[in-house]
Amino acid sequence: METTPSSSSPANPAEPLNGDEKKKKTTTTTTTATAKKKKEKEALGWMEWLRGWFYVVYEFLFQRIMASHLQNPMPLPPINDLTCIVTGSTSGIGREIARQLAESGAHVVMAVRNTKAAHELIQKWQSEWSGLGLPLNIEVMELDLLSLDSVVRFAEEWNLRSRPLHVLINNAGIFSIGEPQKLSKDGYEEHMQVNHLGPALLSILLLPSLLRGSPSRIVNVNSVMHYVGFVDTEDMNVVSGRRKFTSLVGYAGSKLAQVMFSSVLFKRLPAESGINVLCVSPGIVQTNVARDLPKAVQAAYHLIPYFIFSPQEGSRSTLFAATDPQVPEYCELLKADDWPACAFISQDCRPTSPSEEAHNMETSHEVWEKTLELIGLPPDAIERLIEGEDVKCTYRANQE
Ligand SMILES: NC(=O)c1ccc[n+]([C@@H]2O[C@H](COP(=O)([O-])OP(=O)(O)OC[C@H]3O[C@@H](n4cnc5c(N)ncnc54)[C@H](OP(=O)(O)O)[C@@H]3O)[C@@H](O)[C@H]2O)c1
């Protein structure tokens, strides 16, 4: 079986390090120099906003051409010894990711809020797979990212098993277009909680298990929409009135917060831990994410199948980030180079640069600190967990 893109393919993670990465480095220096000025920023500047939308439209129009070198489904390297947790695997991209990982031999844990739907899927997959190999090694655990309590319970239950974890895929996400602003019962804006705070808490609480499974990876299914995102760390819930809330503001901001948080997490994890952190753009994919779109837009979605990826196509960049043997090497290079952001893999499985705003290290650190505060973890949580100490999550106290 052919493996994922080889060193000669354009999807080789090391490739852009030669030319593009140098260019990006210059940008970083400039960004660091202007960080002080950006502190006062209350929104993206016009040019950044326009450039962001340019990336979104470009991805929409050209993703199929850019990804034309990729096979579908993407062949995976041998992964029989991997244990992977995939959140939000009952639908869309996550469902494809879970199925393909399991069919390639991995032990897959579907971390989902609708456990009944997940069990039904497993039954279906097992019967379709029967006769093609060993039964799929796949199980279900309950996780509702709208409840930090559920995240803590999930992690406690998983950590009790003392098993190694090799890949955590934070895939679950929401984009409640056109809906009024909603706060979770924990008191956080729902996009921010499901797309960023919940996955951040999960990633940190599962570090002991990822350490046991090292070399291991945390792969966050992010979005090209983070290019138009902005995070105000004084107003993560977008309730102060300084910015008008729309679901787009909520979604894009949560995705940018995830990139920024992941970058600091990646930096704080010592190289010896062998845990890498990546963000991924799946492309523009036809899934249930569009369920809340206005009917007219949903109809347009169906009329433009050429441009839009199927969930299987949309799963490739995540599967690449989760399994390609060259990915750790690429991440190590970024770490050694003191690159300000974590690795970001585009929908065509090429390493790319996240948004300009994501390179703002000062804001990234503020996002890191604010996130830890909101999810109730101490500032030295990573260091203590890596040392094997117990860390208590105190978010409930924050609510009182
Ligand atoms: N589709 C795109 O064009 C696109 C583009 C860029 C990025 N993405 C990202 O890709 C990821 C997957 O989205 P998708 O397009 O596959 O959408 P989807 O079909 O709606 O799948 C989202 C998954 O997340 C789960 N989920 C939602 N809220 C949850 C919660 N509170 N707790 C636990 N799980 C929850 C859903 O579970 P239920 O089935 O129970 O609702 C579902 O399994 C998301 O992070 C999304 O932001 C998608």
The ligand as a MOL file (V3000), in Angstrom:
LIG
                    3D

  0  0  0     0  0            999 V3000
M  V30 BEGIN CTAB
M  V30 COUNTS 48 52 0 0 0
M  V30 BEGIN ATOM
M  V30 1 N -17.5320 21.5670 6.9020 0
M  V30 2 C -16.6800 22.5330 6.6230 0
M  V30 3 O -16.7380 23.1670 5.5530 0
M  V30 4 C -15.6140 22.8970 7.6110 0
M  V30 5 C -14.6650 23.8470 7.2340 0
M  V30 6 C -13.6490 24.1770 8.1210 0
M  V30 7 C -13.5980 23.5590 9.3690 0
M  V30 8 N -14.5400 22.6460 9.7120 0 CHG=1
M  V30 9 C -14.4200 22.0190 11.0460 0
M  V30 10 O -14.4740 20.6240 10.9340 0
M  V30 11 C -14.9270 20.0700 12.1590 0
M  V30 12 C -15.9710 19.0130 11.8760 0
M  V30 13 O -17.1310 19.6550 11.3710 0
M  V30 14 P -18.0590 19.0380 10.2550 0
M  V30 15 O -18.0040 19.9350 9.0970 0
M  V30 16 O -17.7750 17.5950 10.0640 0 CHG=-1
M  V30 17 O -19.4890 19.2870 10.9320 0
M  V30 18 P -20.6190 18.3170 11.4450 0
M  V30 19 O -21.0030 17.3380 10.3800 0
M  V30 20 O -21.6580 19.2060 11.9970 0
M  V30 21 O -19.9080 17.5070 12.6290 0
M  V30 22 C -19.6290 18.1150 13.8460 0
M  V30 23 C -19.4590 17.0510 14.9000 0
M  V30 24 O -19.2080 17.7280 16.1320 0
M  V30 25 C -20.0840 17.1940 17.1070 0
M  V30 26 N -20.4360 18.1400 18.1530 0
M  V30 27 C -21.1010 19.3190 18.0300 0
M  V30 28 N -21.2890 19.8580 19.2450 0
M  V30 29 C -20.7340 19.0120 20.1440 0
M  V30 30 C -20.6150 19.0060 21.5410 0
M  V30 31 N -21.1500 19.9600 22.2940 0
M  V30 32 N -19.9670 17.9880 22.1240 0
M  V30 33 C -19.4460 16.9760 21.4200 0
M  V30 34 N -19.5460 16.9120 20.0850 0
M  V30 35 C -20.1810 17.9190 19.4520 0
M  V30 36 C -21.3260 16.8060 16.3390 0
M  V30 37 O -22.0760 15.8970 17.1090 0
M  V30 38 P -23.6690 15.7340 16.8820 0
M  V30 39 O -23.7900 14.8480 15.6610 0
M  V30 40 O -24.1290 15.0980 18.1300 0
M  V30 41 O -24.2280 17.1050 16.6450 0
M  V30 42 C -20.7060 16.2020 15.0940 0
M  V30 43 O -20.3460 14.8590 15.3250 0
M  V30 44 C -15.4140 21.2400 12.9920 0
M  V30 45 O -14.4370 21.5800 13.9410 0
M  V30 46 C -15.5680 22.3590 11.9730 0
M  V30 47 O -15.4270 23.6280 12.5450 0
M  V30 48 C -15.5370 22.2970 8.8710 0
M  V30 END ATOM
M  V30 BEGIN BOND
M  V30 1 1 1 2
M  V30 2 2 2 3
M  V30 3 1 2 4
M  V30 4 1 4 5
M  V30 5 2 4 48
M  V30 6 2 5 6
M  V30 7 1 6 7
M  V30 8 2 7 8
M  V30 9 1 8 9
M  V30 10 1 8 48
M  V30 11 1 9 10
M  V30 12 1 9 46
M  V30 13 1 10 11
M  V30 14 1 11 12
M  V30 15 1 11 44
M  V30 16 1 12 13
M  V30 17 1 13 14
M  V30 18 2 14 15
M  V30 19 1 14 16
M  V30 20 1 14 17
M  V30 21 1 17 18
M  V30 22 2 18 19
M  V30 23 1 18 20
M  V30 24 1 18 21
M  V30 25 1 21 22
M  V30 26 1 22 23
M  V30 27 1 23 24
M  V30 28 1 23 42
M  V30 29 1 24 25
M  V30 30 1 25 26
M  V30 31 1 25 36
M  V30 32 1 26 27
M  V30 33 1 26 35
M  V30 34 2 27 28
M  V30 35 1 28 29
M  V30 36 1 29 30
M  V30 37 2 29 35
M  V30 38 1 30 31
M  V30 39 2 30 32
M  V30 40 1 32 33
M  V30 41 2 33 34
M  V30 42 1 34 35
M  V30 43 1 36 37
M  V30 44 1 36 42
M  V30 45 1 37 38
M  V30 46 2 38 39
M  V30 47 1 38 40
M  V30 48 1 38 41
M  V30 49 1 42 43
M  V30 50 1 44 45
M  V30 51 1 44 46
M  V30 52 1 46 47
M  V30 END BOND
M  V30 END CTAB
M  END
